[in-house]
C-alpha cells in the first residue's frame, strides 16, 4: 500500500504517461498531490488530457511534453514509469493488437531496457531525499534493471511481483 509522507503537497511524476492511466489513478488516490504527466508523444498527451477531462481530474494533473526525466523539473517525492520495455527483436512476433500500439510505446531497444536505463540514471537528480522510483518492466528484466541502480544513490531497492507472481516492478528509494 503506497503512502506519501513527508511533504504537505506531494509531487508525483508519471514519466511516459501514455493514456494517463497511472497519473490519473494517482491523482484520484492522492487528492492533495501535484501530479505531472509527461510523454514525448503529443498524441499520447492529448489522449491523457481527454481521459483526465472525462474523469473530472483535468485541473489536478499538469501535462507536459518531454523525452527525459531531467527535463521534467522536480524535485519529486515519487517518480513512476511504465517505459517501453519490449526488446526490438521480439516486437514483430507479438499479437496483432499489441503491435497496433505506437512503436515508441513498445520498443525498449535491443534488451528492452534502453529507456528504463535512462530513467534510472536520471531519477536521482529529480527525486527528493527519501523519494521513490517505481517502474514496470518485462517479467525477465527486473533483476537486470535492479543492477543498474548505483548503490551510493539508493538507500533501498527491490522487486515487486505482479498479481501473477511475476517479478515486474522495480522499487528504489533515494538516499
C-alpha positions, 0 to 999 in steps of 0.5 A: 500500500503506497503512502506519501509522507513527508511533504504537505503537497506531494509531487508525483511524476508519471514519466511516459504517461501514455493514456494517463492511466497511472497519473490519473489513478494517482491523482484520484488516490492522492487528492492533495498531490501535484501530479505531472504527466509527461510523454514525448508523444503529443498524441499520447498527451492529448489522449491523457488530457481527454481521459483526465477531462472525462474523469473530472481530474483535468485541473489536478494533473499538469501535462507536459511534453518531454523525452527525459526525466531531467527535463521534467523539473522536480524535485519529486517525492515519487517518480513512476514509469511504465517505459517501453520495455519490449526488446526490438527483436521480439516486437514483430512476433507479438499479437496483432493488437499489441503491435497496433500500439505506437512503436515508441510505446513498445520498443525498449531497444535491443534488451528492452531496457534502453529507456528504463536505463535512462530513467534510472540514471536520471531519477536521482537528480529529480527525486527528493531525499527519501523519494521513490522510483517505481517502474514496470518492466518485462517479467525477465528484466527486473533483476537486470534493471535492479543492477543498474541502480548505483548503490551510493544513490539508493538507500533501498531497492527491490522487486515487486511481483505482479498479481501473477507472481511475476517479478515486474516492478522495480522499487528504489528509494533515494538516499 
